[in-house]
Amino acid sequence: MPIITNLDVMLVKRKMSSKELADRIGITVSNLSILKSGKAKAIRFSTLEAICKELDCKPADILDYIPNEDGLTKE
Protein backbone atom coordinates (compact mmCIF):
# COMPACT_ATOMS: atom_id res chain seq x y z
CA MET A 1 0.00 0.00 0.00
CA PRO A 2 1.47 3.35 -0.95
CA ILE A 3 0.32 5.10 2.26
CA ILE A 4 2.40 4.21 5.31
CA THR A 5 2.14 5.42 8.88
CA ASN A 6 4.93 6.63 11.11
CA LEU A 7 2.95 6.39 14.34
CA ASP A 8 5.62 4.29 16.07
CA VAL A 9 8.26 6.93 15.37
CA MET A 10 6.04 9.73 16.66
CA LEU A 11 5.09 7.74 19.78
CA VAL A 12 8.78 7.26 20.59
CA LYS A 13 9.47 10.97 20.03
CA ARG A 14 6.60 11.87 22.38
CA LYS A 15 7.55 9.16 24.90
CA MET A 16 4.01 7.81 24.78
CA SER A 17 2.77 4.21 24.72
CA SER A 18 0.22 2.89 22.26
CA LYS A 19 -2.16 2.22 25.16
CA GLU A 20 -1.83 5.78 26.41
CA LEU A 21 -2.55 7.24 22.96
CA ALA A 22 -5.47 4.86 22.39
CA ASP A 23 -6.97 5.81 25.76
CA ARG A 24 -6.54 9.53 25.08
CA ILE A 25 -8.20 9.43 21.66
CA GLY A 26 -10.92 6.95 22.55
CA ILE A 27 -10.08 3.95 20.38
CA THR A 28 -8.99 0.44 21.27
CA VAL A 29 -5.35 -0.58 21.30
CA SER A 30 -6.30 -3.15 18.64
CA ASN A 31 -7.61 -0.46 16.30
CA LEU A 32 -4.53 1.68 16.90
CA SER A 33 -2.38 -1.35 16.11
CA ILE A 34 -4.21 -1.78 12.79
CA LEU A 35 -3.46 1.86 11.96
CA LYS A 36 0.20 1.48 12.97
CA SER A 37 0.67 -1.69 10.92
CA GLY A 38 -0.71 -0.14 7.74
CA LYS A 39 -3.49 -2.72 7.51
CA ALA A 40 -6.24 -0.11 7.84
CA LYS A 41 -8.15 0.61 4.63
CA ALA A 42 -9.36 4.00 5.90
CA ILE A 43 -9.10 6.43 8.80
CA ARG A 44 -11.76 8.87 9.93
CA PHE A 45 -10.76 12.50 9.87
CA SER A 46 -11.93 12.75 13.49
CA THR A 47 -9.50 9.97 14.48
CA LEU A 48 -6.67 11.56 12.49
CA GLU A 49 -7.43 14.90 14.12
CA ALA A 50 -7.41 13.34 17.60
CA ILE A 51 -4.09 11.60 16.94
CA CYS A 52 -2.51 14.82 15.66
CA LYS A 53 -3.84 16.78 18.63
CA GLU A 54 -2.48 14.30 21.18
CA LEU A 55 0.89 13.91 19.44
CA ASP A 56 1.14 17.64 18.64
CA CYS A 57 1.85 16.95 14.99
CA LYS A 58 0.49 17.37 11.48
CA PRO A 59 -0.97 14.55 9.36
CA ALA A 60 2.17 14.70 7.19
CA ASP A 61 4.25 13.86 10.27
CA ILE A 62 2.54 10.48 10.64
CA LEU A 63 1.50 9.62 7.07
CA ASP A 64 3.78 9.08 4.06
CA TYR A 65 2.94 8.39 0.43
CA ILE A 66 5.29 5.91 -1.22
CA PRO A 67 4.15 5.10 -4.78
CA ASN A 68 4.61 1.57 -6.09
CA GLU A 69 7.35 1.25 -8.68
CA ASP A 70 4.81 0.42 -11.40
CA GLY A 71 2.62 3.34 -10.35
CA LEU A 72 -0.34 1.05 -9.65
CA THR A 73 -2.11 0.62 -6.35
CA LYS A 74 -2.26 -2.99 -5.23
CA GLU A 75 -5.44 -3.95 -3.39
Helices and strands as residue ranges (DSSP letters): E 3-5, H 7-13, H 18-25, H 29-37, H 45-55, H 59-62, E 63-65
